């Protein structure tokens, strides 16, 4: 069984936005990827704000969790490194 579940995905021009639920910890996040500019955001969200951030992800870019080239957030890499 996959850990993350795609709850909703939409495409507008070169932008793909996905609302993701993590089965293990119950957290939600919005992923936004712009194929034209290469911008790639992963925004943690609460259940109360998930729909709003899903509709306007780039307005919330100040919450950005930068990703590595393999698609993992830097936070995931730091956690994995500290365990090793």
C-alpha positions in Angstrom: 0.0 0.0 0.0 1.3 3.4 -0.9 2.1 5.9 1.9 0.7 8.9 0.1 -2.7 9.3 -1.5 -3.5 11.7 -4.3 -6.8 13.2 -3.2 -7.1 15.7 -6.1 -5.1 16.8 -9.1 -5.7 19.6 -11.5 -3.9 21.0 -14.5 -3.9 24.7 -15.6 -1.6 25.4 -18.5 1.9 24.2 -17.6 1.0 23.9 -13.9 0.0 20.7 -12.1 -1.4 21.0 -8.6 -2.0 17.9 -6.3 -3.5 17.6 -2.9 -1.8 14.7 -1.0 -2.7 12.9 2.1 -0.1 10.9 4.1 -1.7 7.6 5.4 0.9 7.1 8.1 0.7 10.5 9.9 -2.5 11.9 8.5 -0.8 15.1 7.2 -1.9 16.9 4.1 0.2 18.8 1.6 -0.2 20.6 -1.7 2.3 20.0 -4.5 2.5 22.5 -7.3 4.8 22.0 -10.3 5.2 24.4 -13.2 6.6 22.5 -16.2 7.4 25.7 -18.0 9.5 27.4 -15.3 10.6 24.3 -13.3 9.2 25.7 -10.1 8.3 22.9 -7.7 6.5 23.5 -4.4 5.5 21.2 -1.5 3.3 23.1 0.9 2.2 21.5 4.2 -1.5 22.4 4.9 -4.1 21.9 7.6 -7.4 20.3 6.8 -9.1 23.7 7.3 -7.0 25.4 4.6 -6.3 22.6 2.2 -9.0 23.6 -0.4 -7.8 27.2 -0.4 -4.1 26.3 -0.8 -5.1 23.8 -3.5 -6.8 26.5 -5.5 -4.0 29.1 -5.0 -0.8 27.3 -4.2 1.7 30.0 -5.4 0.0 32.5 -3.0 1.4 30.3 -0.2 4.9 29.9 -1.5 6.4 31.4 1.6 5.8 28.0 3.2 7.9 26.3 0.6 9.7 23.1 1.5 12.5 23.0 -1.2 12.9 19.6 -2.9 16.0 17.8 -4.0 16.5 16.6 -7.5 15.1 13.1 -6.6 11.8 14.8 -5.5 12.2 14.4 -1.8 11.8 17.4 0.5 14.9 18.6 2.2 13.2 17.9 5.5 12.9 14.2 4.6 16.5 14.1 3.6 17.6 15.8 6.9 15.5 13.3 8.9 17.0 10.3 7.0 20.5 11.6 7.4 20.2 12.1 11.2 19.0 8.5 11.6 21.9 7.1 9.6 
